[in-house]
Amino acid sequence: MQLKYNRKQNLGGLITRTLIKLVLVIFIVIVAIFLIEKINFPSPEKNYKIDVTDEIKKLK
């Protein structure tokens, strides 16, 4: 005689696994944001000022 496996999970186990996955995802996102803030991205050294009024007048 073979025993049947009880494949249905109880509600507590399902909620626990979902919460653990949610906490892991939130933790990974927070760590990623923290690491991205540490990277020093280059900023443009020159401010560009482009006058587009002539082009707007041409479009009208």
Residue, then its C-alpha position, 0 to 999 in steps of 0.5 A: m500500500q502506497l501513501k498519498y502525498n498531501r500536495k495541498q499546502n496550508l494557508g499559513g505556509l503559503i503566506t509565509r513563503t509569499l512574505i519571505k519572497l516579498v521581503l527578499v525582493i524589497f531587500i534586493v531593491i534597497v541594496a541595488i538603490f544603495l549601490i547605484e547611489k555610490i557610483n559616481f556618474p559623470s555629469p556634463e561639464k558644459n551647460y548648453k543653451i540653445d535658442v529654439t525660438d527661430e525654429i518655433k517661428k518657422l513651424k508656425 
